[in-house]
Amino acid sequence: MERDEHILNAARWRRYDFLDQLVEQEIAQWGWLSVKKIFLVRDHKIARPRIRDAVLHLLGLHSVGGIDTDYESLLENDDVDGESLAEVRTSCLDIADEILQEMIQKKNTYLLDIDAMSSGPFAVLIPDILDARKEEILDLPSECTVRDMVGTAYGYSVLTRCGSLTSNRREGFKRMKGAMSEIIDEMGAEITIKRTPLQLGGRISGFENCTSNTQDILWHILRMLTYRGKQAVRKSATFVRDHADSRFLPWLHRYLSDTKLYYTAVKIMNALEMIGHPSSAEYLLPFTQRRGNWGRSSLNALASLAGKEIGEMIMKTRRTGYRQTHRILRLLEKRPPDEILHLLEQLDCDSSGYAERRVRNLRKRKRKQLQEIKAAMTSTDKN
C-alpha cells in the first residue's frame, strides 16, 4: 500500500496521530504540495465529511470546525505552506482568523462551538462571538415572529430543540416561547413574541449571512426538526443526508433520538455513516436490534464509525446462528485490522464449516494489512 493510501485511510478512521506522522513524512520527502494533491483528488472513495475534518485537523483548525468555508479553498490557498506540519499550521492561522472575523461581523455564528474554541488558538474571539449573538437579539423588532428569531444564533439553537412549531397550539411552540422569553429577558430587551407559527414556504430563504451551502443545510435542518408533514421532512432529510458534515452532528443526533418516521430515520443513519464520528454510536445502538431497514442501516452506520471500541459494540449485537456470524463478519471486514483481529480469534473458536474458513481468510487479510501499516509507521519513525 502506498503512503497516500495510508494517509487517506488514517483520515477515514480519524486516526489523526498516525495521520500527522505520515503527512510529516510526505512533506519532508515531497513537500506540502504533494499533501494537497492527495486531499484534492476528486474521485477518492472516502466521504467528503471525513476529508473535511482531516484537513481541518492538519491545518490546526479542529477547534473551529464550524468555520464557514470549504476545505478545498484552504488547501488551494498559496499562503498555506511550510516545510513542516507546524509551519503549515502557523501559515493558516491568519487566514482562518480573517474568515472567522468576517463570520462574526456578518453574525454568522450558528455553527461555532465556544466550548471547543476555548482550548484552541481562537479563544480570543469568544467575547466577540457572544457580543454578536447578543446584538442579534437586541436588533429584533419589538414585536417579533418565530421567523425573525430563527435568524439568530440563539433562536436557531432553541427553535430546533422544541419540536413542531407549525402550530401555536402544540407543546413545542409553548416551550420555544418560554425559552426565548428567558433569553430576551437576560439580554435586557423588551420584545413581544407573536403567536404566529413557523412557516418556511417551499423555497430556501433566510440565513443570507452564510455561504450558500451552509444556508441550504440550516434551512433543511430547521424544516426537518420543526415540521410534521412527512413529505417535507423526508425531502429535507434527503438533502441533509447528501450534504451534511460533522458541523451538524448535534442536530442529526437530536433528530434520531426522537424520530418516529421510518424512512427519514434511515436517511439520517446514512448521513452518520458518511460522517463516521464516534459520538454517533450511542444514537445508533438503540436501532441495531430492530428489524428491517432500521436494523440494517444502523448496523452499517455503526460499523463505519471511527473508534477502537466500535468493533466490540458490533460483537455485542451478535445473536446465535449461522447467518448472524456472516453478518458480523461483513461488518467487521470494514474495520481497521488492529481493532478486529482479537475479535476474529473469538469468532474462529465459535464457528465451523464455511463460516470458519471465512473467518480464517479474513484474519489472514487483516494480518497482512496490519503488517503494511506497521511498515509504514516504521518508515515514518526512521525519517
C-alpha positions as CSV (number, residue, x, y, z in Angstrom):
1,M,0.0,0.0,0.0
2,E,1.4,3.4,-1.0
3,R,1.8,6.2,1.6
4,D,-1.0,8.3,0.1
5,E,-3.4,5.3,0.7
6,H,-2.2,5.1,4.3
7,I,-2.8,8.9,4.6
8,L,-6.4,8.6,3.3
9,N,-7.1,5.6,5.5
10,A,-5.9,7.5,8.5
11,A,-8.3,10.3,7.5
12,R,-11.1,7.8,7.0
13,W,-10.8,6.3,10.5
14,R,-9.9,9.7,12.2
15,R,-6.5,8.3,13.4
16,Y,-5.0,11.8,13.5
17,D,-1.8,10.9,15.4
18,F,-0.9,8.4,12.6
19,L,-2.1,10.9,10.0
20,D,0.3,13.6,11.4
21,Q,3.2,11.2,11.2
22,L,2.5,10.2,7.6
23,V,2.0,13.8,6.5
24,E,5.2,14.9,8.1
25,Q,7.0,12.2,6.2
26,E,5.3,13.3,2.9
27,I,6.2,16.9,3.4
28,A,9.8,16.0,4.2
29,Q,10.1,14.0,1.0
30,W,7.8,15.7,-1.5
31,G,6.6,19.0,0.1
32,W,3.2,20.3,1.2
33,L,2.1,20.4,-2.5
34,S,2.0,16.6,-2.5
35,V,-0.2,16.5,0.5
36,K,-2.6,19.0,-1.1
37,K,-2.9,16.8,-4.2
38,I,-3.7,13.8,-2.1
39,F,-6.7,15.5,-0.5
40,L,-7.8,17.4,-3.5
41,V,-8.3,14.2,-5.6
42,R,-12.0,14.3,-6.7
43,D,-12.5,10.5,-7.2
44,H,-11.3,9.0,-3.9
45,K,-13.8,6.8,-2.1
46,I,-13.6,8.5,1.3
47,A,-16.7,10.5,2.2
48,R,-16.3,14.3,1.9
49,P,-17.1,15.0,5.6
50,R,-14.2,12.8,6.8
51,I,-11.8,14.6,4.4
52,R,-13.0,17.9,5.6
53,D,-12.4,17.0,9.3
54,A,-8.9,15.6,8.5
55,V,-7.9,18.7,6.6
56,L,-9.1,21.0,9.4
57,H,-7.1,18.9,11.8
58,L,-3.9,19.1,9.6
59,L,-4.3,22.9,9.4
60,G,-4.8,23.2,13.1
61,L,-8.4,24.3,12.8
62,H,-10.1,21.5,14.6
63,S,-11.3,23.8,17.4
64,V,-13.2,25.9,14.8
65,G,-14.9,23.1,12.9
66,G,-17.8,25.4,12.4
67,I,-15.8,27.7,10.2
68,D,-17.9,28.5,7.1
69,T,-15.6,27.7,4.3
70,D,-14.9,24.6,2.2
71,Y,-11.6,22.7,2.7
72,E,-10.6,23.0,-0.9
73,S,-10.3,26.8,-0.7
74,L,-8.0,26.4,2.3
75,L,-5.8,23.8,0.6
76,E,-5.6,25.8,-2.6
77,N,-4.6,29.0,-0.9
78,D,-0.9,29.6,-1.8
79,D,-0.2,31.3,1.5
80,V,-0.8,28.0,3.3
81,D,2.6,26.3,3.0
82,G,5.6,25.2,5.0
83,E,8.4,22.8,5.3
84,S,6.8,21.0,8.2
85,L,3.3,20.5,9.5
86,A,3.9,23.0,12.3
87,E,4.9,25.7,9.7
88,V,1.8,24.8,7.6
89,R,-0.5,25.3,10.6
90,T,1.2,28.6,11.5
91,S,0.7,29.9,8.0
92,C,-3.0,29.1,8.2
93,L,-3.8,30.9,11.4
94,D,-4.1,34.4,9.9
95,I,-6.2,33.1,7.0
96,A,-8.6,31.3,9.4
97,D,-8.7,34.3,11.7
98,E,-9.8,36.6,8.8
99,I,-12.6,34.2,7.8
100,L,-13.8,33.9,11.4
101,Q,-13.7,37.7,11.9
102,E,-15.8,38.1,8.7
103,M,-18.3,35.5,10.0
104,I,-18.6,37.3,13.3
105,Q,-19.1,40.6,11.5
106,K,-21.9,39.1,9.5
107,K,-23.3,37.4,12.6
108,N,-22.8,34.0,11.1
109,T,-22.1,32.2,14.3
110,Y,-24.7,29.4,14.2
111,L,-22.1,26.6,14.0
112,L,-19.2,28.0,16.1
113,D,-18.7,25.9,19.2
114,I,-17.5,28.2,22.0
115,D,-16.5,25.3,24.3
116,A,-14.3,23.8,21.6
117,M,-12.8,27.2,20.8
118,S,-11.9,27.9,24.4
119,S,-9.0,25.4,24.3
120,G,-7.7,26.5,20.9
121,P,-5.8,29.4,19.3
122,F,-9.0,31.3,18.5
123,A,-10.3,31.6,22.1
124,V,-9.6,35.3,21.9
125,L,-12.6,35.6,19.6
126,I,-15.2,34.2,22.0
127,P,-16.2,37.6,23.5
128,D,-16.8,38.9,20.0
129,I,-19.0,35.9,19.2
130,L,-21.0,36.4,22.4
131,D,-21.4,40.1,21.6
132,A,-22.6,39.4,18.1
133,R,-25.2,36.9,19.4
134,K,-26.5,39.3,21.9
135,E,-26.7,42.1,19.3
136,E,-28.8,39.8,17.2
137,I,-31.4,39.6,19.9
138,L,-31.3,43.3,20.7
139,D,-31.9,44.0,17.0
140,L,-35.1,42.0,16.8
141,P,-38.3,44.1,16.3
142,S,-40.3,44.9,19.4
143,E,-43.0,42.5,18.1
144,C,-41.1,39.6,16.5
145,T,-42.2,36.4,14.9
146,V,-40.8,32.9,15.1
147,R,-39.3,33.5,11.7
148,D,-37.5,36.6,13.0
149,M,-36.0,34.7,15.9
150,V,-34.8,31.7,13.9
151,G,-32.4,34.0,12.1
152,T,-30.4,34.5,15.3
153,A,-27.8,32.0,16.7
154,Y,-29.7,31.7,20.0
155,G,-33.0,31.5,18.3
156,Y,-31.9,28.7,15.9
157,S,-30.5,26.7,18.8
158,V,-33.7,27.0,20.8
159,L,-36.2,26.5,17.9
160,T,-34.5,23.3,16.7
161,R,-34.8,21.8,20.1
162,C,-38.6,22.3,20.7
163,G,-40.3,20.0,18.2
164,S,-43.1,21.0,15.9
165,L,-43.5,24.8,15.5
166,T,-46.0,24.9,12.7
167,S,-48.9,25.3,15.1
168,N,-49.1,27.7,18.0
169,R,-51.3,25.2,19.9
170,R,-48.6,22.5,20.1
171,E,-46.5,22.0,23.2
172,G,-43.3,22.7,21.2
173,F,-44.4,26.2,20.5
174,K,-45.1,26.9,24.1
175,R,-41.6,25.5,25.1
176,M,-40.0,27.6,22.5
177,K,-41.8,30.8,23.6
178,G,-40.8,30.2,27.2
179,A,-37.1,29.6,26.4
180,M,-36.8,32.5,24.1
181,S,-38.6,34.8,26.6
182,E,-35.9,33.9,29.2
183,I,-33.1,34.7,26.7
184,I,-34.7,38.0,25.8
185,D,-35.1,39.0,29.4
186,E,-31.5,38.1,30.2
187,M,-30.4,40.4,27.3
188,G,-32.4,43.2,28.8
189,A,-34.6,43.6,25.7
190,E,-38.3,44.5,25.5
191,I,-39.6,42.2,22.9
192,T,-43.0,40.5,22.4
193,I,-43.1,37.2,20.7
194,K,-46.1,36.9,18.3
195,R,-48.1,33.7,18.2
196,T,-47.7,33.3,14.5
197,P,-46.5,29.7,13.8
198,L,-43.4,29.0,11.8
199,Q,-44.0,28.9,8.0
200,L,-40.9,28.4,5.9
201,G,-42.5,28.2,2.5
202,G,-41.3,26.0,-0.3
203,R,-38.1,27.9,-1.2
204,I,-35.0,28.2,0.8
205,S,-34.8,31.7,2.5
206,G,-33.1,33.3,5.4
207,F,-29.5,32.7,6.6
208,E,-28.2,35.0,3.9
209,N,-25.2,35.8,6.1
210,C,-23.9,32.3,5.5
211,T,-22.3,30.7,2.4
212,S,-24.9,29.1,0.1
213,N,-24.1,25.5,1.1
214,T,-24.5,26.3,4.9
215,Q,-27.6,28.4,4.2
216,D,-29.2,25.4,2.4
217,I,-28.4,22.9,5.2
218,L,-29.5,25.2,8.0
219,W,-32.8,25.7,6.3
220,H,-33.4,22.0,5.7
221,I,-32.4,21.0,9.2
222,L,-34.8,23.6,10.5
223,R,-37.7,22.2,8.4
224,M,-36.7,18.6,9.3
225,L,-36.9,19.3,13.0
226,T,-39.9,21.7,13.2
227,Y,-42.3,20.4,10.6
228,R,-44.7,17.4,11.0
229,G,-45.5,16.8,7.3
230,K,-43.8,13.5,6.3
231,Q,-43.1,14.6,2.7
232,A,-41.5,17.9,3.7
233,V,-39.4,16.2,6.5
234,R,-38.3,13.4,4.2
235,K,-37.2,15.8,1.4
236,S,-35.2,17.9,3.9
237,A,-33.7,14.7,5.4
238,T,-32.6,13.6,1.9
239,F,-30.8,16.9,1.3
240,V,-29.2,16.8,4.8
241,R,-28.0,13.2,4.1
242,D,-26.3,14.3,0.9
243,H,-24.7,17.5,2.2
244,A,-24.2,17.4,6.0
245,D,-20.8,17.1,7.7
246,S,-19.7,17.0,11.3
247,R,-20.7,20.6,12.0
248,F,-24.4,19.4,12.0
249,L,-24.0,16.3,14.2
250,P,-25.8,17.8,17.2
251,W,-29.0,18.3,15.1
252,L,-28.7,14.8,13.4
253,H,-28.3,13.1,16.8
254,R,-31.2,15.1,18.2
255,Y,-33.5,14.1,15.4
256,L,-32.5,10.4,15.6
257,S,-33.1,10.3,19.3
258,D,-36.7,11.3,18.9
259,T,-37.9,10.3,15.5
260,K,-40.8,8.0,14.7
261,L,-40.6,8.4,10.9
262,Y,-39.1,5.2,9.4
263,Y,-37.7,6.4,6.1
264,T,-36.4,9.7,7.4
265,A,-34.5,8.0,10.2
266,V,-32.8,5.8,7.7
267,K,-31.6,8.8,5.8
268,I,-30.1,10.3,9.0
269,M,-28.4,7.0,9.7
270,N,-26.9,7.2,6.2
271,A,-25.6,10.7,6.9
272,L,-24.0,9.5,10.2
273,E,-22.4,6.6,8.3
274,M,-20.7,9.1,5.9
275,I,-19.5,11.4,8.7
276,G,-18.2,8.5,10.8
277,H,-17.8,10.3,14.1
278,P,-17.6,8.1,17.2
279,S,-20.1,10.2,19.1
280,S,-22.9,8.8,16.9
281,A,-22.6,5.3,18.4
282,E,-24.9,5.9,21.3
283,Y,-27.6,7.2,19.0
284,L,-27.3,4.3,16.6
285,L,-27.1,1.4,19.1
286,P,-30.8,1.5,20.1
287,F,-31.8,0.8,16.5
288,T,-29.4,-2.2,15.9
289,Q,-31.8,-4.7,17.4
290,R,-34.7,-3.5,15.3
291,R,-36.0,-5.5,12.3
292,G,-35.9,-4.4,8.7
293,N,-34.1,-1.3,7.3
294,W,-33.7,0.4,10.7
295,G,-31.6,-2.5,12.0
296,R,-29.6,-2.9,8.8
297,S,-28.9,0.8,8.3
298,S,-28.0,1.4,11.9
299,L,-25.5,-1.5,11.9
300,N,-23.9,-0.4,8.7
301,A,-23.6,3.1,10.1
302,L,-22.2,1.8,13.4
303,A,-19.6,-0.3,11.5
304,S,-18.4,2.8,9.7
305,L,-17.7,4.9,12.8
306,A,-14.2,5.7,13.9
307,G,-13.2,4.5,17.3
308,K,-11.5,1.4,18.7
309,E,-14.5,0.4,20.8
310,I,-16.8,0.1,17.8
311,G,-15.7,-3.5,17.0
312,E,-16.7,-4.6,20.5
313,M,-20.1,-2.8,20.1
314,I,-20.7,-4.7,16.8
315,M,-19.9,-8.0,18.5
316,K,-22.4,-7.3,21.3
317,T,-25.2,-7.1,18.7
318,R,-24.4,-10.7,17.6
319,R,-27.0,-13.4,18.1
320,T,-26.6,-17.1,17.7
321,G,-26.9,-18.7,14.3
322,Y,-25.0,-19.2,11.0
323,R,-26.4,-16.1,9.4
324,Q,-25.5,-13.9,12.4
325,T,-21.8,-14.9,12.1
326,H,-21.8,-13.9,8.4
327,R,-23.5,-10.6,9.2
328,I,-20.9,-9.8,11.9
329,L,-18.1,-10.8,9.5
330,R,-19.4,-8.5,6.9
331,L,-19.5,-5.6,9.3
332,L,-16.1,-6.3,10.9
333,E,-14.5,-6.6,7.5
334,K,-14.8,-2.8,7.1
335,R,-12.8,-2.1,10.2
336,P,-9.1,-1.5,10.6
337,P,-7.1,-4.7,11.3
338,D,-5.7,-3.9,14.7
339,E,-9.2,-3.3,16.0
340,I,-10.7,-6.7,15.0
341,L,-8.0,-9.4,15.0
342,H,-8.7,-10.4,18.6
343,L,-12.5,-10.4,17.7
344,L,-11.8,-12.7,14.8
345,E,-10.0,-15.1,17.1
346,Q,-13.1,-15.2,19.2
347,L,-15.3,-15.8,16.1
348,D,-12.9,-18.5,14.9
349,C,-13.5,-20.5,18.1
350,D,-17.2,-20.2,17.8
351,S,-17.5,-21.1,14.1
352,S,-17.5,-24.2,12.0
353,G,-17.5,-25.2,8.3
354,Y,-17.8,-22.4,5.7
355,A,-18.1,-19.8,8.4
356,E,-14.8,-21.0,10.0
357,R,-13.0,-20.8,6.6
358,R,-14.3,-17.3,6.0
359,V,-13.2,-16.1,9.5
360,R,-9.7,-17.5,8.9
361,N,-9.4,-16.0,5.4
362,L,-10.4,-12.6,6.8
363,R,-8.0,-12.9,9.6
364,K,-5.1,-13.6,7.1
365,R,-6.1,-10.5,5.1
366,K,-6.3,-8.3,8.2
367,R,-2.9,-9.6,9.4
368,K,-1.4,-8.6,6.1
369,Q,-3.0,-5.1,6.3
370,L,-1.6,-4.7,9.8
371,Q,1.9,-5.6,8.7
372,E,1.7,-2.9,5.9
373,I,0.5,-0.3,8.5
374,K,3.4,-1.2,10.8
375,A,5.8,-1.0,8.0
376,A,4.5,2.5,7.1
377,M,4.8,3.6,10.8
378,T,8.4,2.1,11.0
379,S,9.3,4.1,7.8
380,T,7.9,7.2,9.4
381,D,9.9,6.7,12.6
382,K,13.1,6.3,10.6
383,N,12.5,9.5,8.8
